[in-house]
């Protein structure tokens, strides 16, 4: 069993920009044809 401490608000805010960047640049989304939002947007601009 692993026990993890709850993150503090300060630690979450510190990591939020990195998490959002990862989500938008690398995380595939089913609704976007399994592309990241960034890849989907790039395809729309071409």
Residue, then its C-alpha position, 0 to 999 in steps of 0.5 A: x500500500x502506498x500513502x501519498x500526502x495531499x498536495x498543497x495549493x502552493x505546490x499545485x499552482x507551481x506545477x499547473x503550467x507544466x501540467x497544462x502544457x503537457x496536456x495540450x502538447x502531448x496528451x491525445x484526445x479521442x474527440x480530436x482524432x487521437x491528436x493533442x490539441x496542439x497537433x489538431x490546431x496545427x492541422x486546422x491552420x494548414 
